[in-house]
Amino acid sequence: MASTSHPPVIVYTTPTCPDCHTLKAWLGSQGIAFEERDLTLREVMEEAKARTGVRVAPITVVGDAFFYGTFLKQKPLLAAALGLSGAA
């Protein structure tokens, strides 16, 4: 069952992004529910750029905070933001 004891999570991805696939699999393995948004859609790309100021994938939004870069860069930051002890 997915955890909901954390702020809402949105993951901006592209279909061909290896880090996006790894990030989504990791969130799933941690029981973290998330909404996925496809950056190949112009309106989604514009939304992500306006919200975060970056144009990369993946971008992960947790509540009011956002993280971007490789999965390995995001993982410890996301674990802390999501309150996942021992998951980093």
N, C-alpha and C positions, 0 to 999 in steps of 0.2 A: 504494500500500500504506500502511496506517495505521501511524503511529509508535507504538511501545510503550516508548520510552526515557524515559518520564515517569511520575509517579505516576498511579494510576487517576483518571479524570475522570468525574464525574457531573453531569448538567445537569438541574435541576428546571425544568420548563416548564409552560405551558398552551397549548392548541391555538390560541388567538386572540391570542397575544402576539407582536407584530412583532419585538421585540428577541430573543425566543427563536428565532424563525426565522432572524434574521440571525446570531446567535451560533452556531447549529448549522451553518449554511452556512459560516461562517468556520472553525470547527473542522475541518469536512470538507475545506475548501480547503487547510488546513495539514497534512492527513494525521493529525489527532489523533483517535484512537478514543475514544468516550465512550459512557456509558450514559445514556439519557434516562429520566427519571421524571416522570410526569404529575401535576401538582399538583391537578388536578381530582378526583383520587381521595383520599378522606378520609385513608386510612392513609398515603399518600405525603405529603400536606400536613402531617400530624402529625409524621411522621418528619423532614421538612425543618425544621419549626419547632423541634423538640427538638434537632436537630443544629446549627442555625445561629442560632436566635433571631429569624429574620425571616420575614415572610409576603409576599414579593414574587416576581415572576418576571421574568427568569430568575435562578436561583441556580446558581452553578457551583462544584463542589467539586473541588479538585485535591489529592489526598492528604489532609493534615490541614487545609489552608487552604480558605477559601471566599470567594467574591466574589458581590456582588449589585448590582443597579442596571441602568442601561441598558447596551447592548452597548458604546457608545463609552466609558463609564466602566470597564467590565470589561476591554476589549481590551488596553490596555497592561499591566495587572496580570497578566492571563492569559498574555500573551506572555512576561513575565518569569518567571512561575511554571513555565511549560512549556519555558523555555529556547529560545524562538523568537527568534533574532536577526533584526532588520530586519522583524519582523511587526507591530510596534506602530503 
